[in-house]
Amino acid sequence: MAEQLSIRGLQASYGRAQALFDISLDLQRGEVITLLGRNGMGRSTTVKCLFGLLRPSAGSISFGGQRIDTLPCHEVACRGLGLVPEGRQIFADLTVEENLIATARPARAGQADSRPWTLRRAYEFFPRLAERRQNMGSQLSGGEQQMLAISRALMTNPSLLVLDEATEGLAPVARADIWRALHELKKEGLSMIVIDKNIQSLMGLADRHYVVEKGRIAWSGSSQQLQQDPSLVHRYMGV
């Protein structure tokens, strides 16, 4: 598989407080990786740097063989990165359909061999959204809002989808719907970076995992390796 994303020696700060010290990771095309760890360890900060929402103080981020760490966030999105942000952040005063149309963009050159994401496809993927298409964002349940946030990101026709806290705060039935959707996207060959606290579900989805501890990569390996060493989960993700 060809390397799609490469992060090397990433450092970032909030004012005088350094949050990332030396983050390095790779993502191959069609692969699913996770960022694991406790809250406040640097996972979301890494995502912010990836999308140009926080400027790194050192290191590099390359996507598709080109540096993107100096680009503004809208240009990063145009390169084919789609974000499902923590807390969903849908437009509460727009309808479901308006939320989807607001971010839609056509597939880029080189994506001709894949089925583009359109309103029709989004509604086929999450039929519940079709039923609620004229409802305002504020009228949706948490699970429906997450379906909308994922579909909104997919409507940008990304080649890499990043989900920050994919199932946080959702009811069990809604969580199951989201995991099923992510497995389907993986089958279709969409590259993904997933942040979540449900380790068992992540191990069933992801190819590899990166554990972030105090702004550094403390461990990386496959789902099999993670499963064979339960102490890793307790050490880096236990409360």
N, C-alpha and C positions, 0 to 999 in steps of 0.2 A: 504494500500500500504506500501511496505517496504521502509525504508529510504535508499537512495542511496548515497547522499552527505550530509555531515555535516561540516560546518565551524563554529568555535567557537573562539571568542575573537581575531580575526586576526588583527595583527598590521604589518605595513611595512613602510619602509622609502627609500628615494633616498638620499643617503648621510646623511646630518644632517636634511633634510626636511622630516618630518613624513607625509605620505600620507594616511595611514589607521590607525585608532585608536581603533576600537572595532567592527569589522564586524562579525556578526553571522547570519547564514541562513541555511536552510535545503531544500533539494530537495528529493521528493519521486520518486520511480521508475515509469516511464511513465508520469511524470509531466512536465509541461512547466512553468518556472518562468522567470521573467525579472529583470534586474537591471536598474532602472530609475534614472534620475538626469541630472543636467547640466554637461557640459564638465569640466574636472578637479576635479571632486568630489570624484573620487576613483573607478569608475566602471571598467575601463580597468586595473587599478592596481590590483584589486581583481582577474581579469582573469589571469594576469601575475603570481600572487602567486599560483593560482590554477594549472597552468601548469608548475610550477617550473622555470619560466623565471625570477622571482624575489623571493628571499628568505625572508620569513616573519621573523620579529624580535620577534614575540610572537604569541600565539594562535595555533590552530590546524586545519588541513583539513583532513577529513576522507572520503574515497570513497569505497563503498562496505564493510564497516566495518573495513577498514585498513587505517592507517595513510599514507598520501602521501606527506605531506608538506616538508619532508626532501629528497625526491627523485629528481634526475635529470630529466630534461624535457622529455628525450626519454623514461625513465621508466614510467613516468606519462602517456604518450601516450599509452604505452603497456598495461596499466591497463584498457584502454577502453574509454579514453577521446579524443574527436576530436575537433579541433579548426578551425573556420573560422575567420581569423584575420581581424582586422580593416585595410582597404586599400587593402584587398584581397591577396596581396603578392604572386601571382602566379609566376611561372618561365617563364619570358617573352621570353627566348631563346629556350624554349621547345615547342613542339606541344601540342595540347589539350590532345592527347592520352598519350604522354610522361609525362605530368603533372600528369595524373591519375595513371599511372603505378608507378611513382616514389615513391608514398607514400602508395601504396596498401599493405595490409596485410590480412591474412585470419581471419575469425571469430574465436573468442576465445572459449574455453570450456565453456559451459553454454549458448551459443548462437545458439545451434543446432536447436532450435525451431523457429528461425527467418530466413528469406531469406537473405543470405549473399550478400554484395555489391560486384559486379563484373563490368568489363567494360560494359558488355551487359546491366546490370541493370542500370548503370549510364546513358547510352545512352537512355534507355527507359524512365528514369525519366526526363531527359532534352534532348529531341530530337534535339534541336538546337546544342548541343555539338557533336552529331553524324554527323551532317552536316558539322561541322567545325573541325572534328577530326584531320586533317592534317595541320590546321592553327597554326601558332605560337601564343603563349600567347599574344604577343604584337600586334597581328592583330585583337584581339577580342574587341568588344564593352564593356562598363562598365557592362552592364547586363550579357553578356556572360562570362565575367571574374568572376562575382559573382557566376554564375551557376557552373563554373569550380571550384571555391574555395570551394563551398559547396560539390560538387561531390568528390573533392580530399579528403576532410575530411571524407566523407562517405565511401570512399574506404579503410579507416583504420578499417572499421566495428566497429564503436564506440557504446558504450551503453549510452554515454552522449555526446551530440553535443552542443558546445558553439559558438555562433555567436556574434562577437563584431562589432556593427554598421552594422546590417544585410542588410539595403537598402540604406546606405549613398551614396549620389551622383548619384543615379540611376534615369533614366527617369521613368515617371509614369507607362508605360507599363511594363518595366522591374521590377519595384517594385511589381506590381500585380503578375507577374510570380513567384517572390520569395516568396511572402506571400502564394500563392497557394501551392507551394512546401512545405513550413513549415507546413501548415495545413495537408498535406498528410502524412508527417513524424510523426506528432502528432497522426493521426489516426492509424498509424502502431505501436504506443506505444513507440517511441523513446523519451527519456528524453532530454530536451533542456533548456539551459539558453540563453536568447536573450537580446541583448542590441540594442536599436534603439530609434529614436526620434519620430516615428509615433505612438503616444499614442493610437489612435483609432484602428489601426491594431493590436497593441499589446494586447489591451483589448479583441479583438475577438479571439486571439490565446492562451493567457496564462491563467493558472489556478490561479497563485498568482504573486504578484509584490513586489519588495523590492526597496525602494527609498533610494539612497545613497546621503548623504549631508555632505560635509567636512569630508570624511573618516569614517562616521558612518551610520548605518541604521537608518534613520529618521522616516520611516513609512513602514509597510508591511501589506498586505491584499489582498483580492480577487479582480477580475475585477469588480464585482458588487459593492463592497465597494468603489473602486476608482471612479467608474462612479457616485455614489451617492454623492460624495464630490468633485465637480469640482475645489474647491479652492486648493486642493492638487496639481493639475497639475500646476496651476498658481504659487503656493508658491515654489515648488521644481523644476519645469521644465521650467517656464517662463523665458524669457530673461529680 
